[in-house]
Amino acid sequence: MPTTSRQASNPLTFVTLLLVGVIILWPDSALAHAVTQGDKGYIQEISGINIIPFIYLGAKHMVTGYDHILFLLGVVFFLYGMKQIAVYVTLFAIGHSTTMLAGVYFNVGINSYIIDAIIGFSVVYKALDNLGAYQHWFGYQPDTRVATLLFGLLHGFGLASKIIEYDISPDGLVPNLLAFNVGVEIGQLLALAAILLIMKYWRASYSFARQAYAANVVMMTAGFTLMGFQIAGFIVTELTHIH
């Protein structure tokens, strides 16, 4: 089969391009932490401990959060050992779990446009890291484990900011938050399993090295696009408030 056919049919390249297309062609999807009206209404109506519903909502949020998925893809892109993957995924989980739980409990959120722009930047940062840009530009390789933890903390603020908008009842708040966090981790593991399954077959192809460069450029473009939408949204919102 010709190389161009293998490239066109490569599943991960297709998925990555599809994600970028969704971001570019469907502006509403730039709200990466958007909540459906049905979910929001349900959460605002219930009170007390509701473990299963919050696990489901947490898993749904992570699986449909393309910004988290793109960042995870960037993190594991060149990781081959399961021990390495476990370390990085654990650091990311610790980061976003800490700020999500603390942010909601203490009612500390960050403007959703700002935090989503930062999350978009995290995708750009990891794509550049995968391309070896920092070593080439500065002759220095930042510690990717520290960066993964820091961006995990920032991703957690994104989750916290949106959960605060849920206006969750204080009755059963802590158990429900813990359940939501468990759901997020389940969703993350499901997304990671799908990514690793696709990566396993992609890495076995002869064209992986060449396609890897293109895929990271596409991820970087997606991150810049997300940043652009969020910055534009923030500016429009601020101008609307001024007037």
Secondary structure, 3 states (H helix, E strand, C coil): CCHHHHHHHCHHHHHHHHHHHHHHHCHHHHCCCCCCHHHHHHHHHCCCCCHHHHHHHHHHHHHCCHHHHHHHHHHHCCCCCHHHHHHHHHHHHHHHHHHHHHHHHCCCCCCHHHHHHHHHHHHHHHHHHHCCHHHHHHCCCCCHHHHHHHHHHHHHHHHHHHHHHHCCCCCCHHHHHHHHHHHHHHHHHHHHHHHHHHHHHHHCCCCHHHHHHHHHHHHHHHHHHHHHHHHHHHHHHHHHHHC
